[in-house]
Amino acid sequence: MNWKPMQARNSRIGLILFFCYLLLYSGFVFINALSPDSMDMQPIDGINLAIVYGFVLIVGAFAMALLYGLLCKNDAPSDNDGEAKQ
């Protein structure tokens, strides 16, 4: 069985999700580098932006991992199916 197309598809999905996360993380870094005082802002009652953004990064990474797992499911028959046919 030729796995190359599936590997290429999975790699492409992984790279897309990686660059999405990189963009999200770069926003965090740029805010800290260019305007560190804005991290003291409290968008949610008593919680500063640094904490909120940090949790968004963690939840975003987890969500992207789940999305990658769902998008890259292996729908090919297992090796045991091939042995049974012989």
Buried (B, 14 or more C-beta within 10 A) or exposed (E): EEEEEBEEEBEEBBEEBEEEBEEBBEEBEEBBEEEEEEBEEEEEEEEBBBBBBEEBBEEBBEEBEEEBEEEBEEEEEEEEEEEEEE
